[in-house]
Amino acid sequence: MRHLEIVRTGPQCLVQDLGRPGLAGQGVTLSGAVDRRSLIQGNRLLGNAPHAPGLEVLLGGLELQPDAPVLVAVTGAWCPVTVDDTPAAFGTPVLVPSGAVLRLGTAHRGLRTYLTVRGGLEPLGAFAGSWSTDTSSGIGPAQVLATDRIPLGNQMLDPPEVGAVPPATAPAELTLRMTLGPRPADLSSADRSTLDRASGTIASNSDRIGIRLNGFELTGKPAGRPSEAMPLGAVQAPPSGELIVFLADHPTTGGYPVIGVVDARDLDDLAQCPPGTPVRFAVRPPPAH
């Protein structure tokens, strides 16, 4: 079996696919890549199944060696890519010879870079049909560390669908489309105006569980309720005064009030934004019943 031998990692390197949908009722969250678009793009470049596992690399710094020639793609936040110190292309397939060292430098204009490999990855730790690492529950493969040897898989769909993709870019200011609910009447008119007009910033203690936003001071936050289901993109208003936008590793239930849900298509951009990025909401009314 072919393997990738990990030489070095940056701050965090995780195996991620598209997660475990449909298991929230059993207490298992979705997990998976927080920038799903970039992972799917990498798999499309290589002719893989869209859900094939790859590596999610926070802030770059990954070095690895394959024990056989492999075709790889690097997507997401742009970083310099080299093969045996020779510059290689970003966002298009790259052949890495057996024993060559593939290096990803520091990520620019975003936080998370994705490395996909022709056929995907098949490390130990699969659960419920997924190789995603859930940093909240510990389900899935362990965090990738130096000296790990990760087996390659066979999740291919020929031929590749695209030849090149652009890097993900964290916007200077991000607008999140949010649908109010599940109980819009719990918000005062003043708080709705705050959500429409105010701008907050991403806090430094954000992670794969949730992005914390400072600057949205709601004067009459709704009272807490018994724990209830939490979807991806739910915006929670805890008593600390910040807002939390739940990402891939969020809990499946929670008791703090949920004031709305962010469109899934905006979460990929949010996952690439560093602390301090200004964030606004484009608030929409709840769907009519």
N, C-alpha and C positions, 0 to 999 in steps of 0.2 A: 504494500500500500504506500502511496506517495504521502509525504508529510511536508509541512512548513515548520522549520525550527526557528523559534523566536530568540533573537539575540538580545534585543532591548525593547522596552516599551516606554512611552511617555507617562503622563499622569494617570491615565486610565485607558485600558484596551479591553474590549469586551466582544464576545461572539454574539451577533445579533442577526435575526431574520425578521419576518413580519409578525412574529409573536403568536399568541395563543387566543384567538378570538373565540367568543362563545362560552367561556368558562367562568365568567364573573359570578354566576349563581353558585358556583362551588368555591368561591373565594380566591380564584386564580385570575390575576389581572392580565391584561393584554401583553405588556412588556414589548419587546422588539425594538427595532431601530427608532430613535426619536426623530430623525430626519429620514422618513420612509422613502421619500422621493429619491434621495441620493443613493440609497441602497438599491432600489429598483433600477435606477439608471445604470449602476455598475453591473448588475446582473444582465440587463438588456445588452450592454456592450459585449458581453462574453457569451451570449446565447444560453444563459442559465435560466432555470425556472425563476419567476419573480421573487419567490420566497426563499431562495437558496441562501444559507447563512454566509455572512462575511464578517469582517472585523470593523467595529466602530472605534475610532482612535481619537481620543480627546487631546487637542492641541498638538498633535503630531508626535514625532520622536520614536516611531516604530522602526525596528530593523529586523529582518528575517532572512532566512536562507531556505530555499526548497531543495529537496533531495532528488528532484527530477525536474526537467523543464516544465514551467507552468506559464499560462497566460493569465495576466492579472489586469485589473482596472482600478484606478484611484479616482474617487468622486467625492462630492461634498465640499467642505472648506478647502480652498486651494492651499497646497504646500509644495515645496520643491521635492521632486522625485528623482532618485538616482538608482542605477544598477551598476554595482562595482564602481561607484564614484562617477559614472557617466550619466549626464542628465537624460531623463526619460520623460515621456509625455504624460500629462495629466488629462483625465477625461477621455481616454481612448485606450484600446487594448495594448498591452506591453508584454513582450516575451521575456521571462526571467530564466536564464539557463540554470541547469543543475549546479548547486553550490555557490551561485552568485549571491551577493548581498543586496537586497532591496532596502532602500532607506527612504523614509518619509520625514522631511524636515518640519519645521514649525509651521503650524496652520496660520493662514492669513485670511482676513475678511470673513471669519467664521470660526466656530469652535470644533466641529466634528468632521473628520475625514473618514471615508469608508474605503476599505480594501476588499475587493471581491476577487475570487479566483475561479477560473473555469472549472465547473463541476461543484463549486461550493465547498463548505467545510463540514466535517462530521466529528467533532470532538466528543468526549464523554460528557454525560450530563443531560442528554435529551429528555424532555418531559412533555407529555401530551402532544407529541408530534412536532415539537419546536426545539431548536437549539438556542433560543434566546436566553440571555442572562438577565434575571430579574434582580436588580440590586436591592430591592426592598425586602423580598421574601427569601432570597438565596436560591430560588428555583433556577435550574439550568446550569450550564457549564460555569466553572469557577472563572474569576477574572484572569485574563491572559497575563502570564509573567514570563520573564526571561528564562530560557532553557526548556520551556514547554515545546512539545512536538504535536502539532495539530494535524490529524488525518484529513486528506482531501476526499470530497464526495463525488457523486455522479449525477447531480441534478442539472442536466443539460437539456436545452431545447434548441435544436439547430434550425436555421442559422442565426447568428447575432442579428438583432433588430435594428441597431443603429451603429454608426461608426465613431461618433464623438459626441460629448455632451459638455455644456459649460459648467464651471464650478458654481457651487452654491455661494451666495453673497449675503452676509448679514446687512440688512438695510440700516441707514443712519438713524431712521425712526421707523418703528413698526406700528401699523394699524391692525388690530385684531378685530375681526368681525365676530360679534357676540350676540347670540339670541338670548333674550331675557327668559328666566324661568329656573326651576319649575313653578315658582310661586311669585310671579311678578308683582302681585298686590302687596307683598311684604316690603317692597322698596318704596320709600317716600319719593315725592316728586323732586325734592332737592337732591336726593341721592341719584336719581336717574339723570338729573342735569349734570351732576359731578361726573358720572360715567361717560356722558356725551362730550364734555368739554375739557376735563382735566387730562393732564399727561403725567404718567408715572415713569419710574425707572426700574430696570431689572436689578434685584438685589444680589449680592455676592454669594449668598447661601442658597442659590438655586441649584438644582441637579436634575437627574433623570426622573425623579418622582414628581417634581413640580417647579415651576418658575414663580418666584416670589416677586411681587411688584410693590414698590413703595410709592406714595404720593396720592393714592386714592382714599382720602379720608371720608368715609361714609358716616354721616351724623347719626343715623338711626338704623344701624345694621339689624336685620331681623333676628329674632331670638333663635337660639339653638333648638334643634329638633332631635328626636330619636334617630339613630344611625339609619341611613338609607343608601341606596345604590349610587355610585359615582361613575359617570361616563368619562371617557377620554376627552380632555378639553374643558371639564367642569371648572368653574371659577368659584373658589371657596372664599368666604369672608370670615376668618377667625377673629377672636377678640383682640388680637395683637395689633390690629389696624392695617395690616398689609392684605393684599389679595394674592391668592395662589392659583395659578393655572396648572391643572394636573396634566402631566405628560405620561409617557409609556408605563412607568413603574408605579403609578399611583395606586393607593388603596382602593379596594372594590367598594367599600362603604365608608361613611363618615358622618359625624354629627354636627359639624359646623355648617352654617347656612351656605347654600349654593345660590348665587345670584344670576348665573347664566352659563352658557356653554359656548366656547370658541369654536369656530369652524375648523374642521380637521385640516383643511388645505392651508391654514395659516400656522399650524403647529410646526411644520417643517422649518419655516423661516424663524419662528420663535426659538427653536432648539439650537439655531446657529448664532443667536445674538448674545454677545458678552455682557457681563454686568455693567450697569450704567447706561445701557441703551434706552432711549426714550420710547415709551409705549403708550399708545392711545387705543381706545375702543370705538368701534363703529357699532352702535347698539341698535338692535332690531327687536321689534315686538315679538312676543311668543306666537307660535303658530295658532291659527284659529281652530277651535274644536268643533 
